[in-house]
Amino acid sequence: MYMTNAQIAKAAFDHLKDMGVYNLSDKQVWRIGYIYADVIKGYHGSVTWSEFKGLHFECLSEAVERFELDREAWLASRN
């Protein structure tokens, strides 16, 4: 059975929280998780739990970078 975006986001959320991401709110970490789901599906298509575990959070840094770019664009649009 393939993982949903929500399942991938939850796994990323837990991983980032375990790593000690203290300067971001839970909402922001969840957003990164959903971006990560998009990144994973973009590179690998639909994945099963065992396939996902084998990725070892590959491309998570790309999801964080996309989040930062989105956040910068949002902040710039407010000015």
N, CA and C of each residue as an Amber inpcrd file, in Angstrom:
protein
   237
   0.8370000  -1.1740000   0.0000000   0.0000000   0.0000000   0.0000000
   0.8900000   1.2490000   0.0000000   0.5250000   2.1970000  -0.8130000
   1.3260000   3.4150000  -0.9280000   1.0270000   4.3980000   0.1910000
   2.0320000   5.1710000   0.5420000   1.8880000   6.1660000   1.6030000
   1.1640000   7.3970000   1.0640000   0.3540000   8.0030000   1.9130000
  -0.3130000   9.2520000   1.5630000   0.6200000  10.4150000   1.8700000
   0.2760000  11.5810000   1.3440000   1.0560000  12.7820000   1.6750000
   1.0560000  13.0150000   3.1770000  -0.0790000  12.7790000   3.8250000
  -0.1730000  12.9920000   5.2730000   0.7670000  12.0520000   6.0350000
   0.8930000  10.8150000   5.5930000   1.7900000   9.8650000   6.2620000
   3.2500000  10.2800000   6.0900000   3.5920000  10.7260000   4.8940000
   4.9610000  11.1890000   4.6500000   5.2340000  12.4460000   5.4700000
   4.2700000  13.3670000   5.4950000   4.4270000  14.6070000   6.2710000
   4.6060000  14.3020000   7.7520000   3.8440000  13.3480000   8.2720000
   3.9400000  12.9770000   9.6920000   5.3150000  12.3840000   9.9920000
   5.8120000  11.5340000   9.1030000   7.1410000  10.9390000   9.3020000
   8.2120000  12.0290000   9.2960000   8.0940000  12.9790000   8.3700000
   9.0630000  14.0830000   8.3120000   8.9490000  14.9700000   9.5480000
   7.7210000  15.2540000   9.9740000   7.4880000  16.0510000  11.1850000
   8.1960000  15.4040000  12.3740000   7.9460000  14.1130000  12.5810000
   8.5660000  13.4020000  13.7070000  10.0880000  13.4200000  13.5960000
  10.6040000  13.2110000  12.4070000  12.0590000  13.2030000  12.1920000
  12.6620000  14.5700000  12.5230000  12.0390000  15.6280000  12.0300000
  12.5580000  16.9710000  12.2920000  12.4670000  17.3260000  13.7730000
  11.3910000  16.9250000  14.4240000  11.2530000  17.2010000  15.8600000
  12.3020000  16.4270000  16.6580000  12.5680000  15.1870000  16.2380000
  13.6020000  14.3870000  16.9050000  14.9840000  15.0070000  16.7270000
  15.1850000  15.6830000  15.5910000  16.4680000  16.3460000  15.3260000
  16.6120000  17.6270000  16.1440000  15.5310000  18.1080000  16.7170000
  15.6080000  19.2960000  17.5510000  15.4100000  20.5960000  16.8070000
  14.4280000  20.6600000  15.9490000  14.1240000  21.8960000  15.2200000
  13.2880000  22.7780000  16.1590000  13.9740000  23.6330000  16.9030000
  13.2870000  24.4190000  17.9270000  12.9550000  25.8330000  17.4850000
  13.5270000  26.2870000  16.3840000  13.2720000  27.6630000  15.9670000
  12.0870000  27.7790000  15.0180000  11.3770000  26.6560000  14.7740000
  10.1960000  26.6740000  13.9230000   8.9810000  26.2070000  14.7130000
   7.8360000  26.7640000  14.3710000   6.6050000  26.3280000  15.0220000
   6.2020000  24.9590000  14.4740000   5.3170000  24.2800000  15.1800000
   4.8130000  22.9990000  14.6930000   4.1560000  23.1580000  13.3250000
   3.4310000  24.2480000  13.1350000   2.7660000  24.4880000  11.8500000
   3.7930000  24.5790000  10.7180000   4.9070000  25.2370000  10.9810000
   5.9570000  25.3610000   9.9730000   6.6130000  24.0080000   9.6770000
   6.8170000  23.2170000  10.7150000   7.4130000  21.8930000  10.5260000
   6.4500000  20.9990000   9.7380000   5.1570000  21.1080000  10.0180000
   4.1700000  20.3580000   9.2300000   4.2270000  20.7780000   7.7680000
   4.3630000  22.0710000   7.5200000   4.4390000  22.5680000   6.1390000
   5.6430000  21.9540000   5.4210000   6.7710000  21.8990000   6.1000000
   7.9540000  21.2630000   5.5230000   7.6500000  19.7950000   5.2080000
   6.9300000  19.1310000   6.1020000   6.5620000  17.7330000   5.8810000
   5.7540000  17.5400000   4.6090000   4.7970000  18.4300000   4.3710000
   3.9820000  18.3180000   3.1530000   4.7860000  18.6800000   1.9060000
   5.6930000  19.6380000   2.0300000   6.5870000  19.9350000   0.9070000
   7.4590000  18.7100000   0.6240000   7.9310000  18.0680000   1.6830000
   8.7470000  16.8650000   1.5330000   7.9800000  15.7670000   0.8050000
   6.7030000  15.6170000   1.1160000   5.8770000  14.6250000   0.4220000
   5.8460000  14.9200000  -1.0750000   5.7270000  16.1870000  -1.4310000
   5.7450000  16.5680000  -2.8490000   7.1020000  16.2580000  -3.4870000
   8.1770000  16.5330000  -2.7630000   9.5230000  16.2610000  -3.2840000
   9.7050000  14.7590000  -3.5130000   9.3410000  13.9630000  -2.5220000
   9.4830000  12.5070000  -2.6360000   8.6900000  11.9870000  -3.8270000
   7.4360000  12.4130000  -3.9350000   6.6020000  11.9310000  -5.0370000
   7.0950000  12.4470000  -6.3810000   7.7220000  13.6150000  -6.3880000
   8.2890000  14.1370000  -7.6220000   9.4700000  13.3120000  -8.1200000
  10.2880000  12.8470000  -7.2010000  11.4710000  12.0620000  -7.5730000
  11.1900000  10.5640000  -7.6900000  10.3480000  10.0430000  -6.8070000
  10.1740000   8.5910000  -6.7010000   8.7710000   8.0990000  -7.0340000
   7.8330000   9.0050000  -7.2610000   6.4470000   8.5860000  -7.4610000
   5.8650000   8.1080000  -6.1380000   4.8200000   7.3370000  -6.2080000
   4.2200000   6.7830000  -4.9890000   5.1770000   5.7730000  -4.3750000
   5.2740000   5.8050000  -3.0640000   6.1900000   4.8980000  -2.3600000
   5.4510000   4.1400000  -1.2710000   5.9020000   2.9160000  -1.0290000
   5.3820000   2.1410000   0.0930000   6.1710000   2.5290000   1.3440000
   5.7230000   2.0530000   2.4930000   6.4200000   2.3570000   3.7430000
   7.8570000   1.8310000   3.6900000   8.0470000   0.6160000   3.1900000
   9.4080000   0.0530000   3.1570000  10.3020000   0.8270000   2.1800000
   9.7560000   1.2570000   1.0540000  10.5330000   2.0760000   0.1230000
  10.8870000   3.4220000   0.7620000   9.9150000   4.0020000   1.4570000
  10.1520000   5.2840000   2.1340000  11.2470000   5.1480000   3.1790000
  11.1860000   4.0990000   3.9750000  12.2100000   3.8820000   5.0120000
  13.5950000   3.7530000   4.3790000  13.6760000   3.1660000   3.1920000
  14.9440000   2.9970000   2.5050000  15.5390000   4.3000000   2.0040000
  14.7300000   5.3470000   1.9240000  15.2230000   6.6410000   1.4460000
  15.9950000   7.4040000   2.5180000  15.7990000   7.0560000   3.7870000
  16.5190000   7.6860000   4.8980000  16.4310000   9.2140000   4.8470000
  15.2460000   9.7260000   4.5700000  14.9690000  11.1660000   4.5060000
  15.8250000  11.8790000   3.4720000  16.0980000  11.1600000   2.3850000
  16.7560000  11.7410000   1.2220000  15.9220000  12.9400000   0.7520000
  16.5530000  13.9830000   0.3710000  15.9140000  15.1930000  -0.1770000
  15.1700000  16.0330000   0.8630000  15.3130000  15.7180000   2.1430000
  14.6460000  16.5360000   3.1530000  15.2020000  17.9540000   3.1340000
  16.4970000  18.0850000   2.8700000  17.0860000  19.4270000   2.8140000
  16.4750000  20.2410000   1.6710000  16.1010000  19.5790000   0.5810000
  15.4310000  20.2860000  -0.5220000  14.0750000  20.8130000  -0.0720000
  13.3560000  20.0370000   0.7220000  12.0590000  20.4810000   1.2340000
  12.2270000  21.6840000   2.1610000  13.2530000  21.6510000   3.0030000
  13.5140000  22.7780000   3.9060000  13.8750000  24.0190000   3.0830000
  14.6780000  23.8430000   2.0470000  15.0470000  24.9700000   1.1930000
  13.8170000  25.5620000   0.4970000  12.9420000  24.7050000  -0.0070000
  11.7080000  25.2000000  -0.6420000  10.8440000  25.9580000   0.3600000
  10.7820000  25.4470000   1.5930000  10.0270000  26.1360000   2.6390000
  10.6060000  27.5240000   2.8860000  11.9230000  27.6050000   2.9910000
  12.5810000  28.8950000   3.2260000  12.3090000  29.8670000   2.0820000
  12.3640000  29.3960000   0.8490000  12.0750000  30.2570000  -0.3070000
  10.6210000  30.7360000  -0.2850000   9.7010000  29.8260000   0.0370000
   8.2860000  30.2010000   0.1470000   8.0840000  31.2370000   1.2460000
   8.7620000  31.0310000   2.3730000   8.6160000  31.9490000   3.5020000
   9.1860000  33.3230000   3.1570000  10.3410000  33.3490000   2.4870000
  10.9260000  34.6380000   2.0630000  10.0070000  35.3650000   1.1000000
   9.4320000  34.6330000   0.1490000   8.5020000  35.2490000  -0.8150000
   7.2730000  35.7930000  -0.1080000   6.7690000  35.0580000   0.8660000
   5.5980000  35.5040000   1.6250000   5.9300000  36.7640000   2.4280000
   7.0830000  36.7600000   3.0730000   7.4830000  37.9330000   3.8460000
   7.6690000  39.1600000   2.9440000   8.2650000  38.9550000   1.7710000
   8.4750000  40.0630000   0.8280000   7.1480000  40.6250000   0.3170000
   6.1600000  39.7570000   0.1500000   4.8480000  40.2090000  -0.3600000
   4.0930000  41.0340000   0.6760000   4.4760000  40.9300000   1.9220000
   3.7900000  41.6810000   2.9900000   4.2810000  43.1150000   3.0730000
   5.3990000  43.4180000   2.4490000   5.9690000  44.7730000   2.5260000
   5.4820000  45.6500000   1.4100000
